[in-house]
Amino acid sequence: MSDNTPLSPQGPAGPKLSELADAAGVGVERRILLTLYDTLFRPGRAAQAAFDRAETHVSPLKIFVVVAGLFFSMAAFFGAPTTLTVDSLVPPQDLDAARAYIEAQNADPAAVNAALSTWGGVLVWPITLIASLVYIVVLKLVRPSVTWFGHVLIFLIATNAMTLLAIPLTAMRLVSLELFVYVQIGTILVFYLQMMRLGSSALKLGPGRLGLLFVLIVMATAPALLLSTVLQFATAWVIMDFQGVSILEMMDAGMAAAEAGAS
């Protein structure tokens, strides 16, 4: 029995990108790439997929873990500070005195730095999420009808976009530490932009509430950074205490040496 179904005179234009990806067995990678693309360029669609738990996208929480881990890895590769260390806790001119104090406590400065780096890297995730509660509260205030977890997802999408841009910019550490710091601070503008886009598309805010969101988000930045700094300092305090070193006495020893040198 013959099949007389007419064929297109030209045939298909070619395989779709999704078909090629599936044929190559990279469906998971395609989901990641689509999620990253939407995170950067279509945050509203990324938020809708997250709210719907769409199988076409990866959870913003998973993306956060991946991109944040990549950021800290790249920063460490280029020699940029990612956690508190003895070197970052005291001014450069006090560093020798601080190390001498640590050695006087029968502790090894290198071992103390290693402990700060290891545990600081482990605890950076909960510290970041705790500090982000300030932004979550702001989002809840402007759109109470969305669940708390929904606002967490909104925040993570904006944060992921900022971090994706920050990753290649870690190379600025090769120029200078000051340039690295300034550029990384500048990436917060991406966070503000994505929050506004998400406020308009995902949260359906009108002009008035969107303006209020912008003002509150900017105002929330200082408290969030302060909370993160306090938590990191408290973490360093506990870690150094376990090493038999008092962080306050170490800093006092450094300042005393600097004052003695000045006199």
N, C-alpha and C positions, 0 to 999 in steps of 0.2 A: 504493500500500500504506500503510495507516494505522498509526500508532504508538500502541498502546493502553497504553503504560507509564504507570502511575498517578503522578500528581504529588503532592507534599506538600501537604496542605491549607492550609498557612500559607506555604510558600515559604521560602527561606533568610532567615536573620535579617538578613543584610547582608554586604557585602564585608569580608574580613579586612584588617587593617592591612597585612600583607605584600603582599596583592593590589593594594591601592591604591598602595603604594610601587613595586611592579614596573610597574604601569600608567603611573606618572608617570616611569619611567625612573630611579629613585633607588635602585636595588639596592645600589650601593656605599655610599651614605649610610646605608641601613638596616643594613648590616653594621657600620658605624662606631658607629651609635647603639646597636645590640645589644651590641657589644663594650664600649662605655662603661658601659652599664647593668649588664652582668654584672661588669665591673671593680669597680664601686661596691657593688653589692648582692648579686651571686652570684659571688664570686671563684673558688669551686670550679669552677663551670661554665666560667668564663673560662679557668681553668688546663687543664681537660679539653679544651676546644676548641683551646687552644694546643698541647697535647701531640699531639692528633690532626691538627693542621694543618687544622682544619675550615674549609670555604669559607664558612660562615655568620659567621665572625668574622675580625677583622683581627689580625695578629700583634701581641703586646704590644710588640715592638721598634719597630714602626711607630707605634703609639699613643704610645710614650714620646717619640719624636722630635717628634711633633705637639704633644702637651700640654706638653712641656718648652719647645718653641719658643714656644708661646702664652703660657706663664707668663713667660718672659723678656721677651717683647714687651709684655705687660700691665704688668709691673713697670717696664720702661723708660718706658712711657707715663705712669705715675703718678709717675715720678721716683724710683723706688726703686733702690738700688744693686744691680747684678747681676754686676758684675765689679770687680776691684781697679782703683782709680784713684789718682792722686796724692793726691786729697782723702781717700781712705780709708786710705792708707798712713801718714799722719802725723796727729797730733792737730790740731784746728782752730787752736789757738794757734801751731802750728809751720808752718802752711800758707804764710804769706807768705815765711818764710825758705826753705822747700823750693822754692817757685816761683823765688825769687831765685837759688838754687843752680842750678836747671835753666837759667835764662837765662844764668848765668855760664859754663855749658858750651856756649854757642852753640846751645841747643836751645829749642824753643817748648813751654811747658807745655801748651798746648792740643793740639799735635801729639802730645806724649807721652801725654796722656789719650786721644786718639783711637786711637792704636796699642794702648794697653792695652785699650780697650773692644772694638776690632775683633777682635784676636787672642784676647782673653779669651773673647769670645762664641763664636769658632770652636772653641776648645780646651775649652770647658766640658763638651762631650759626652764626650770620652775621659777627662777628669779625673773626671767623675761615675762612669763605668763602672769606672775603675781603683779608685776609693775604695770602690765597692760590692763589690769582691772579698772584703772582710772579711765581709760578710753571706753571700756565696755559700759561703764556707768553712764558716760556721756551719750553713747549710742542709745542706751535704754531710755534716757530722759527725752530724747527727741523722737523716738519711735517706740513707745511702750508696748505696742501690740506684737512686736517681734520677740521671740523667746530669747532668754539669756544666751543660750548656745548659738542661736542664729546670729546674735551680735558678735559672739566670739568668732564665728566663721567670717563675718564681714571684716572684722579687724584683721584676721589672719590673711585674707586675700590682699588687703592693702599692704600689710607688712611683708608678705611674700614678694609683691611687686617691687617694693623698696629694696629688699635684700637681693633680688635678682640683678638689679642695677648695681648694687654695692659690690657684688662679687668680682666683676672684672676690674673695678676701681681700686681693689686692694693692691694692685700693682703700683699705685701711686706711692706706696711705701718705699719703692726703689728710688724715688726722687728725694723725699724727705718725710719724716714722721709728721711734721706740721701739715704738709699738704695732704697726707693720708687722712688726718683727723678732720681737716676742713672739708674735704671732699665727702667723707662719710657723713658728716653733719649735714651737708647739703642735700644728701639723698632723702632727707626727711621731707623735702618738697614733693617728692614722688608720692610719699605716704599721704600727704595732705591732698594732692590731686586725686589719687585713687579713692580716698574717703569721700571726696565731693562727688565723684562719678558714681560711687556705690550709693551714696545718699540719694542721688537723683534717680538712679535706675532700679536698684534693689529695694531701697526703703521707701521709694515714691514720695520723697519730701518735696514740698512746694518751695518757692523762692525764699519765703520767710524762714522756715525751719532749716533750709539748706544753709542760709547765712548764719543762723544760730549754731548749727553744727560746726561750721568752719571756725567760728569764734571760740567755741568750747573746746574743740580739738586742739587748737593752737594754745589755749590757756592750759590744757591738760598736759602739755608736753613737759613743762618744767617739773610739776609734781611727779610725773611718771619717771623722769630721769633721776630725780632726787630719791625716789623710793628704790629704784634699781641700784643707785650708788650706795645707799644705806645698807641694803641687803647684801651687796657684794662686800662691803667693808665688814659687816657682821660675820659673813662667811670666812673672810680672811682672819678675823679675830679668833674664831673658834679653831680654825685649822692650825694657826700658829701656836695657839695655846696647847693643842695636842702635841706640838713639837717642843714644848717647854719654853716657848718664847712669848713674851708679852709685847703685843704690837705697840701699845702706848709707851712702854719703857724703851723700846727700840727707837721710836720716833723722838722721844725725849733725849736719848743718847746722841742721836744725829744732830738735833738742834743745839745741844750743849757743846758739842764739838765745833759746830759752826760759829757759835758765839765766842768760844775760846780762841778760835783762829782769827776772828775779827778784832778781838781785843789785843 
